[in-house]
Amino acid sequence: MATAGKVIRCRAAIAWAPNKPLSVEEVEVAPPKAGEVRIKIVATGICHSDDHVLKGSLPNVEFPVILGHEGAGIVESIGEGVTSVKPGDKVIPLCLPQCGECSYCQNPESNYCQNSQITQGKGVMPDGTSRFTCKGKQIYHFMGTSTFSEYTVVADISVAKIDAAAPLDKVCLLGCGISTGYGAAVNTAKVEPGSTCAVFGLGGVGLAVIMGCKIAGASRIIGIDINKDKYAKAKEFGATECISPQDSKKPIQEVLVEMTNGGVDYSFECIGNVGVMRAALEACHKGWGVSVIVGVAASGQEISTRPFQLVTGRTWKGTAFGGWKSVDNVPKLVTEYMSKKIKVDEFVTHTLPFDKINEAFELMHSGKSIRTVLKF
């Protein structure tokens, strides 16, 4: 391409400091170095993890930073040694890389990747430097993806080539939220046919958990949220009933244990609230109940319960990106969407031009959106 090897000037939303609105600026995006890929982002979703950074509740994120990790786009150019993708390929950047070589990648029980995690956590590329500058200042990367930029640079282990026919303004959401919730049900919990499930939090991730539970054959799926406006959508995705913790004087776990004759088989916390995480565990059935933590709690928070809850046979688990090995599975998830096995379109409640990114965050805060997709 004509831009290959050159610095590209384009728009990006920069978080200059916590607790300030994002600022859409012109940035310079350097060409990819060896083992790197430069992508023209076509569409991006926004996720609560981005919001946690803006609120200052996620630790160790360097500012100024370009956030975003639910994106999809087209490869603009590649650095030396890259063989997994070529210019023109449709791709999804991966916030959880997969090098295929480290001990984590080679263990079938893990979807973590040791390579690049150290530098990714510091907001830089694997060589320790950034590809973004604005007004003469270095701008940090986020989660190895930084999809709130018209062009971004990622490591080649952080990109998945997908079906050329896939609509990028929909499948961008498979970069985080939908994949995480769906995988929490089918990979982490391994929900079984005929089981009873409880899903705490009916946002995008919670709806994806419900979808996963339904696909896995659960016979009863109870949605829990204080916002009753979310119940109709939850039922569209497969919830059999919805309840609010505010409708009973009893703790919600006691309500669920009574409703289900001893507790649910599987529960999922999709909020990031440590009190709700405890309730979700204690709502599980003694002897076999499994509770999965999906939501990301604020920095410094701790979970607690009485050890007796675990001694009597409940299991407490956590999941990141739904347990999917990213390079292997994101293209398969796109294929499942294209063949109508999983929903994606139904998660998109709003579509806005990229310049209205702060409006998209306001929609999230108000609870009016499930997922807003921003288009460049």
VOGU-3710 file (C-alpha; in Angstrom, 3 decimals, decimal comma):
1> matagkvirc> 0,000/0,000/0,000  1,063/3,615/-0,517  1,211/4,176/3,263  3,427/1,150/4,006  6,628/2,132/5,799  5,374/5,657/6,463  4,024/7,422/9,528  0,232/7,747/9,281  -1,620/10,728/10,726  -5,158/9,895/11,831
11> raaiawapnk> -7,787/10,421/14,536  -7,650/8,748/17,910  -9,380/9,221/21,259  -6,770/9,949/23,912  -7,242/9,587/27,661  -4,811/12,251/28,900  -5,612/11,591/32,569  -8,120/9,661/34,717  -11,587/11,127/35,339  -11,473/13,352/32,242
21> plsveeveva> -13,442/12,938/28,985  -11,627/11,381/26,056  -10,148/13,862/23,605  -10,292/13,113/19,859  -6,948/14,263/18,470  -4,726/13,832/15,446  -2,031/11,279/16,269  0,972/9,892/14,432  1,083/6,107/14,089  4,541/4,737/13,266
31> ppkagevrik> 5,033/1,847/10,810  5,102/-1,687/12,228  8,480/-3,052/13,284  9,512/-6,724/12,991  6,771/-9,040/14,235  4,147/-6,274/14,203  0,999/-5,477/12,221  -0,571/-2,077/11,466  -4,352/-2,202/11,184  -6,904/0,272/9,850
41> ivatgichsd> -9,667/-0,002/12,464  -13,120/0,089/10,864  -15,287/-0,269/13,972  -14,854/-0,599/17,723  -17,068/-1,329/20,691  -16,566/0,112/24,151  -16,316/-2,107/27,200  -16,530/-1,579/30,961  -12,799/-2,299/31,220  -12,147/0,882/29,203
51> dhvlkgslpn> -14,427/2,717/31,616  -12,579/1,321/34,655  -9,369/2,892/33,306  -11,043/6,255/32,770  -12,320/6,168/36,355  -8,847/5,332/37,633  -9,948/2,000/39,139  -7,649/-0,256/37,108  -4,048/-0,167/38,344  -0,828/0,191/36,404
61> vefpvilghe> -2,290/1,857/33,302  0,025/4,579/32,043  -1,402/7,894/30,830  -1,775/9,394/28,272  -3,209/6,276/26,638  -5,312/5,189/23,662  -7,890/2,750/25,036  -10,137/0,279/23,199  -9,977/-3,503/22,869  -13,145/-4,514/20,979
71> gagivesige> -12,179/-3,652/17,440  -12,069/-5,025/13,924  -10,304/-3,783/10,852  -8,144/-4,412/7,798  -4,392/-5,008/7,772  -2,680/-1,948/6,279  0,930/-3,174/6,448  3,087/-5,772/8,191  6,536/-5,745/9,723  9,417/-8,059/8,912
81> gvtsvkpgdk> 8,820/-11,738/9,613  5,021/-11,590/9,843  3,398/-14,566/8,109  0,034/-14,939/9,889  -1,642/-12,054/8,054  -1,077/-9,911/4,969  -2,232/-6,443/3,863  -5,945/-6,463/3,015  -6,882/-9,231/5,460  -9,854/-8,639/7,754
91> viplclpqcg> -8,730/-9,062/11,350  -9,678/-8,729/15,010  -6,962/-7,421/17,375  -6,612/-9,633/20,465  -6,358/-8,243/23,996  -5,235/-11,705/25,117  -2,441/-12,827/22,765  -1,550/-16,389/21,799  2,091/-17,016/20,883  1,643/-20,800/20,808
101> ecsycqnpes> 5,111/-21,332/22,269  5,088/-20,398/25,981  4,140/-22,819/28,771  0,741/-21,154/29,140  -0,134/-21,486/25,445  1,013/-25,106/25,379  -1,156/-26,072/28,356  -4,652/-27,045/27,140  -6,169/-25,783/30,418  -4,914/-22,218/29,905
111> nycqnsqitq> -5,739/-19,417/27,503  -3,157/-17,041/28,961  0,022/-16,191/27,082  3,257/-15,297/28,824  4,795/-13,534/25,829  4,140/-9,799/25,599  2,128/-9,744/28,853  4,933/-7,879/30,655  5,296/-5,155/28,035  1,557/-5,133/27,261
121> gkgvmpdgts> 0,881/-4,333/30,925  3,268/-1,389/30,670  1,457/0,066/27,661  4,212/-0,542/25,124  5,015/-2,904/22,261  7,174/-6,024/22,862  10,353/-4,012/22,155  9,451/-1,598/24,982  8,441/1,391/22,848  5,194/2,979/21,646
131> rftckgkqiy> 3,985/3,481/18,068  1,781/6,471/18,979  2,685/10,127/19,376  0,536/13,248/19,717  1,757/16,849/19,980  5,296/15,554/20,343  4,394/13,343/23,311  4,524/9,541/23,487  1,082/7,959/23,917  0,759/4,530/25,556
141> hfmgtstfse> -0,959/1,451/24,142  -3,742/-0,394/26,002  -4,130/-4,183/26,248  -1,955/-4,542/23,162  -4,814/-3,325/20,942  -5,720/0,411/21,306  -8,737/0,244/19,021  -9,839/3,831/19,774  -7,550/4,888/16,931  -8,193/4,904/13,189
151> ytvvadisva> -4,888/3,036/12,801  -3,220/0,898/15,453  -0,159/-1,336/15,680  -0,289/-4,742/17,375  2,069/-7,671/17,855  1,522/-10,476/15,344  0,565/-12,793/18,247  -2,257/-10,348/19,055  -4,194/-10,537/15,808  -6,601/-13,073/14,293
161> kidaaapldk> -7,437/-13,285/10,595  -11,191/-13,718/10,097  -13,706/-14,505/7,348  -13,430/-11,916/4,565  -17,253/-11,744/4,398  -17,679/-10,841/8,089  -19,272/-7,424/8,854  -16,603/-5,610/10,873  -19,102/-3,326/12,621  -20,620/-6,430/14,260
171> vcllgcgist> -17,786/-8,933/14,772  -15,656/-6,279/16,505  -17,649/-7,235/19,620  -16,117/-10,721/19,535  -12,851/-9,046/20,592  -13,998/-9,065/24,224  -17,480/-8,997/25,759  -19,506/-11,537/23,789  -16,648/-14,030/23,609  -15,994/-13,637/27,335
181> gygaavntak> -19,578/-14,275/28,430  -20,255/-17,085/25,971  -16,986/-18,820/26,866  -17,615/-18,431/30,613  -20,657/-20,681/30,160  -19,380/-23,244/27,650  -15,654/-23,381/28,507  -15,155/-22,311/32,125  -18,349/-23,567/33,782  -19,020/-26,264/31,169
191> vepgstcavf> -22,781/-25,859/31,648  -24,622/-29,150/31,173  -27,998/-29,867/29,529  -30,955/-29,646/31,913  -29,077/-27,547/34,478  -30,201/-24,448/36,372  -28,134/-21,253/36,004  -28,158/-17,798/37,616  -26,615/-14,796/35,858  -25,889/-11,699/37,958
201> glggvglavi> -25,769/-8,554/35,800  -27,652/-8,281/32,524  -25,309/-6,088/30,512  -23,572/-7,277/27,362  -21,413/-9,885/29,114  -24,337/-11,213/31,154  -26,465/-11,576/28,023  -23,615/-13,485/26,370  -23,487/-15,820/29,384  -27,241/-16,390/29,034
211> mgckiagasr> -26,746/-17,161/25,340  -24,010/-19,665/26,236  -26,147/-21,328/28,920  -29,026/-21,697/26,452  -26,767/-23,129/23,723  -25,363/-25,583/26,302  -28,904/-26,785/27,021  -29,647/-25,274/30,457  -33,332/-25,713/31,284  -33,660/-22,800/33,725
221> iigidinkdk> -31,737/-19,524/33,403  -32,442/-16,876/36,044  -31,332/-13,317/35,258  -30,609/-11,008/38,196  -30,402/-7,210/37,881  -31,743/-4,184/39,732  -32,588/-2,556/36,354  -35,874/-4,148/35,282  -35,656/-2,461/31,877  -33,109/-5,167/30,999
231> yakakefgat> -35,433/-8,123/31,617  -37,132/-8,217/28,200  -33,786/-8,367/26,395  -32,500/-11,041/28,776  -35,526/-13,194/27,955  -34,887/-12,731/24,223  -31,422/-14,203/24,808  -32,762/-17,187/26,748  -33,448/-16,181/30,368  -36,460/-18,104/31,656
241> ecispqdskk> -37,150/-15,570/34,443  -35,634/-12,404/35,899  -35,564/-11,110/39,463  -34,324/-8,036/41,327  -32,409/-8,237/44,629  -34,412/-5,171/45,707  -37,718/-7,057/45,628  -37,010/-9,141/48,728  -35,847/-8,386/52,258  -33,818/-11,603/52,187
251> piqevlvemt> -30,318/-11,710/50,666  -30,524/-12,656/46,990  -28,618/-15,912/47,559  -31,309/-17,071/50,012  -34,026/-16,179/47,509  -32,277/-18,238/44,797  -31,687/-21,226/47,090  -35,415/-21,264/47,911  -36,431/-20,830/44,259  -34,247/-23,700/43,077
261> nggvdysfec> -34,663/-26,284/45,835  -31,187/-25,945/47,285  -29,339/-23,669/44,885  -28,353/-23,339/41,245  -25,966/-25,654/39,404  -24,044/-22,736/37,883  -23,851/-19,031/38,709  -22,044/-16,181/36,972  -21,058/-12,763/38,334  -20,897/-10,305/35,433
271> ignvgvmraa> -20,693/-6,991/37,295  -17,333/-6,748/39,075  -18,876/-6,299/42,540  -17,190/-8,357/45,267  -20,357/-8,515/47,372  -22,281/-9,919/44,420  -19,459/-12,417/43,802  -20,066/-13,801/47,292  -23,821/-13,922/46,721  -23,302/-15,769/43,430
281> leachkgwgv> -21,179/-18,439/45,125  -23,585/-18,857/48,019  -26,508/-19,210/45,603  -24,899/-22,411/44,265  -26,069/-25,867/45,260  -24,141/-27,652/48,003  -22,125/-30,594/46,684  -21,701/-29,579/43,042  -22,507/-25,914/42,398  -19,992/-23,933/40,324
291> svivgvaasg> -19,727/-20,132/40,426  -17,720/-18,222/37,833  -16,370/-14,698/38,367  -16,559/-12,890/35,018  -16,743/-9,241/36,110  -13,580/-7,230/36,783  -13,479/-5,715/40,276  -11,749/-2,437/41,056  -8,108/-2,429/42,083  -7,452/-3,555/45,667
301> qeistrpfql> -10,814/-5,276/46,165  -10,928/-8,711/47,829  -13,471/-11,529/47,844  -14,632/-13,357/50,954  -16,955/-16,142/52,048  -17,057/-18,682/54,833  -14,722/-21,629/54,025  -17,660/-23,922/54,790  -19,217/-22,819/51,482  -16,313/-24,488/49,650
311> vtgrtwkgta> -15,776/-27,381/52,065  -19,352/-28,473/51,365  -18,668/-28,860/47,670  -19,072/-25,592/45,839  -16,413/-24,491/43,334  -15,319/-20,877/42,801  -13,742/-20,134/39,422  -12,703/-17,157/37,330  -12,447/-16,609/33,607  -10,553/-14,292/31,257
321> fggwksvdnv> -11,773/-13,934/27,668  -14,085/-16,883/28,320  -11,252/-19,401/28,304  -10,773/-19,118/24,531  -7,262/-19,451/23,094  -7,561/-16,298/21,046  -5,730/-16,893/17,746  -7,261/-20,368/17,431  -10,804/-19,533/18,454  -11,738/-15,976/17,453
331> pklvteymsk> -11,932/-16,946/13,741  -14,145/-19,912/14,775  -16,410/-17,613/16,787  -16,786/-15,395/13,719  -17,734/-18,504/11,730  -20,303/-19,462/14,394  -21,798/-15,980/14,085  -21,859/-16,164/10,287  -23,662/-19,524/10,504  -26,123/-18,042/13,039
341> kikvdefvth> -25,093/-20,351/15,901  -24,364/-17,353/18,160  -25,941/-13,906/18,303  -23,925/-10,726/17,753  -26,183/-8,213/15,971  -28,648/-8,346/18,871  -26,054/-6,906/21,271  -25,699/-3,696/19,251  -28,174/-1,128/20,554  -26,450/2,000/19,232
351> tlpfdkinea> -24,140/2,828/16,333  -22,357/6,188/16,390  -19,600/7,964/14,458  -16,228/7,727/16,218  -16,219/11,431/17,151  -19,175/10,766/19,503  -17,152/8,393/21,692  -17,891/10,293/24,917  -21,608/10,053/24,130  -21,154/6,272/23,853
361> felmhsgksi> -19,696/6,168/27,373  -22,662/8,214/28,640  -25,036/5,645/27,119  -23,139/2,911/28,985  -23,267/4,786/32,302  -27,015/5,407/31,969  -27,731/1,721/31,298  -29,420/2,646/28,000  -27,037/0,648/25,813  -25,894/-2,950/25,715
371> rtvlkf> -23,113/-2,276/23,230  -22,460/0,867/21,249  -20,380/0,414/18,096  -18,301/3,355/16,898  -17,534/3,590/13,177  -14,584/5,417/11,641
//
